[in-house]
């Protein structure tokens, strides 16, 4: 059975807290797993969340600040220790190749798994499979940073009432789907486009074009909201977003489910206020989740 969900491994920003680990997010997408921004302690959080090294097909790093990448070394070594049977791809800013090299070979271990390095140097497609296309877009942060966007191809939904009106049933439905026409009836006449689902991961950035490009039309947007709105000046100085800005992006981009994360240690128990500000900024009325460590958040079902 296909599963599409976000497993939250950590939600802290620069400094972990008693209740928040450094970043880490596993997107389960049908039979694949995409691990985003594994910070320090990710291996232990994986254990607590019931995530195995075998679940990881891609590692996607937005940038090389420690809270987003110090866990790369341990995750790569664990993938090799557990002899994961499939290749694993790693995506990260090419400008930080020296950091990735250091993390990959931080200590001695035996390499048993093919790790494919796929550095990102420009906006565009970074991976394409039968089930999705993965894009990267540049963000605005003191160090080079990229967000990621996963897009499922559009499909078609067969309309039973139209099929019945044309007397098409059984094996003929499959033939029509395969050939595009059956006895003068076209596929367009008895079906409609089923929009592919879309997911975006946006970390450590000021507001910029890349944020909106990544978020456009997403079923789920995972986005940093490091600060509350009253600390907006700090957010701008350090290259981050506020809860209100995240909500504004979600509203303007037509997001269905907004997931807020990457919280400053200055806020100990402000989940309700993060959600309130995200909604109030632009009237966002979609679903909002203020992420907590070890939570599982389903990707919304097709509308």
N, C-alpha and C positions, 0 to 999 in steps of 0.2 A: 504494500500500500504506500502511495506517495505521501511524503510529509514535507510541509513547508512551514518552518518555524524558525524563530530567532532564539538561540540559547544565550543568555546573558551571563558572561563569566566574570565581568568586573565593570564598575561604573565610575570609578574615581578618576580625577584628573591628575595633576602632577604628584600629589601626595595621597597614598592610600590611607584609609581610616579603619577604625575598628570594624566597621560594617561594610566597607567598600574596598574591593581589591582594585588594583590597576586594571586598565581596559582589557577587554577580550570578548569577542562576540563570534559565535558560530552560527552561520546561516545554513540550516538544513534545507536543501532544495531537491526534492525527490530523492534520488540515490546519491547525491553529492553533498559535500560539506565544504563551505568556504569560511575559513577562519580569518577574521579581521582584527588587526592591531593587537596581537598578543603581548600584553605587558608583563611585568614581573609577576610571578606567581600563577601564571596561566595553567601550568601543568596540574597544580593542586586543585585549582578551580574546575578543571576538566574532570578530575576524579570526583569531586563533590557533585558535579552536575550530571554525572553519568555519560560523559563524552569520552570516546576512545580516540587514540591516535589514528586508528583505522577509519575514523569518520572524516578525516581531513583529506581533501583533494586539492585545495588551493589555500595558500597563505597570502593575504592581501594587506600590505602595510601602507598606511597613508603617508607617514613621514617618520623621520628618525629622531624623535624625542623619546626618552626612555620609557615613559608611561605607555607608549604605543608599540614599543619594539623590543624591550629588554627580555621578553619571554620568547623571542624567536629562537635563541640558542637552545633553550631547553626543549622547546617543541620539536625542533629539527632533530635533536639527539633522541628524543622519545620516539619519533617516527622511525628512526633507524633501529633503535633498540627493539621495538616491537615488530620490526621487519614488515612494515605495511606493504601489502602485495601489489599496490598500484603506484604509478608515478605521481608525484606531487609537484605542482607548479607554485612558484613564488613570484608575486608581483610587488614592486616597490619603486620609489623614485630612483631613476638611474643616477641622479646626482649624489645619492647616498650609497653608491656601490661599495665604497670603502667600509661603511658601517655594516652593510649586509655581510661582506666578506669576514669581518671580525666576528660577527654574531654566529655565522655559519660554522666557523672554525675556532670558536672561543676556547675549546678544550679538545683533548684527544678522544676520539670515538671511532667505531668501525662503521663505515658507510655501507648500508645494505639496500638503500632505496634510491631510485633515480629522482633527484630533485632538479627540476628544470627552472632555471632562473630566467624570468621574463621581466626585465626592468622597464619602467614606464618613463618616457621622455617627452611625450606630447599628448594632447587630448585625442581620444579616439578609442577604437576597439583594441582590447588587450587579450581577449580570448573569445573563441566562438565554438559552441558545441551544438549538437542537435536540439538540446533543451533550452539554451539561452545564449545570449551574447553579453559579454562583460565589457563595459566601457570605463574609462578613467577620464576625469576632468580636473584641471588644475584649480586649486583653491588659493586663499590669501592668508599666509601665515609667515612668521619670521623665517622659517626654513621651508624649502620646497615641499609642498603637500598636494596630494591628489585624493579626490573622493572617487568612489566606485558606484556604478549603476548596472544592475542586472536586468535584462529585458528578455522576456519569453516571446518567441515568435507568435504572431497572431494565428489562430486556427479558425475552424468553422463549426458552427452549431447547426445540426440538422433540425428542421422544423417539421414535426410529425404531422401537423395538420396539412401542410403543403404537400408533403410526400403522399399522404392518403388521398388528397385531391387529384393527384396524378396517377394514383394506383401503383405507387412504387413501394415495395416492401421486400423484406428478406435479403437475399444476396444481391438483389438489384441496387440496394442502397450503397453497398460497398463498391459496386461497379461504377455507379455514378460518382462517388467520391474519388475513385481512382482515375476515371477517364474525363470527368468534367461535364459529360453529357450522356444522356441515355434516352433513346427514342425521341429525340427532339427537345427534351427537357434539360435545361442547363442547371449546373450546381447552384448558381446564383439564385435561381427561381425557388429553390426549396431549402435554402440555408441562409445563414447570416454570419457575419464576421464575429468571432469570439476573440475579443481583445486579449493579448498575452499579458500576464502579470508583470509588474515592475517593482523593483526594490532598489533603494539607494542608501548608501552609507557615507555620511558627511561628518568629518571630524576636524577639529582645530582650524578654524577659519574665521575671518571677518565676512560680512556680507559681500558677495561678489557674483559675477555672472555664472561662475562655475557652480555655485550653490543651487541656483535656480535651474540650471540645465540638468543637474543631477536629480533634482526633486520632481521635475515636471511629470505630472500624471501618475505618481507612484502609488501603488497599493500600500506600501510600507516605506516610511522614511525614518531611518535611524540617524539622529542628528545631535551634535553636541549642543548643550545649553549650559555652559560652564558657570555662568553668572545669572543672577536675577537682574531685572531691569534697572534697579536702583544702582547697580554697580556697572552700568553700561560703559563708563569711561575706562574702567579697568579692562573690560572686555575688548574695547577698541585698541587700547595700548598693547595688549598681549596677543592680539590676533584671535579673538574668540567671539562667540555669539552669546546673547542673552536668551532667556526663555521666551520673551516677547518676540524677538527677532526670529526664533525658530518657528513660533506659531504663525508669524506673518508669512514666512516662506511656505509653510504648509498650506495656508489659505490661498495664497496667490498661485501656487503650483498645482492645486487640485489634489492634494494628498488625501488618502482615505484613513490611514492610521499613522499617527505621529508618535515616535518613540524618542523621548528625551533622555539624555545620558551625559556622562563626562562632567560630573559635578565638582565644583571647588570644595575643598575641605572646610571652608568657612561656614558651610551650611550643614547643620547636623540632622535636622528633621524638617525639611521644607518642601516635601513632595507636593502637598496640596497647593502651595504658593507657586511652584514651578508650573503646575497644570493651569492654575488660575491665570497666570500671566501669559502663558502660551495661548490660551483661548481668548483673553481680553484684547490682545494687541490688534487683531484683525478680524475677530469674530469667528475664529475657526470652530466648526461644529462637528468635525470628524472625531474619530476615536483618538484618545490621548493616553499614552502609558508613560509614567515616570519610572524608568527602568530601575530594577533592584537586582543585586547580585543573585545569580542562580535561578532567575525567573525564566520561564519559557513563554514566548509570545507568538501565537500563530499568525502567519500571514493571512490577511482577510480573504475569505472565500470570494470567488468571482461575483461581481455585482450582476 
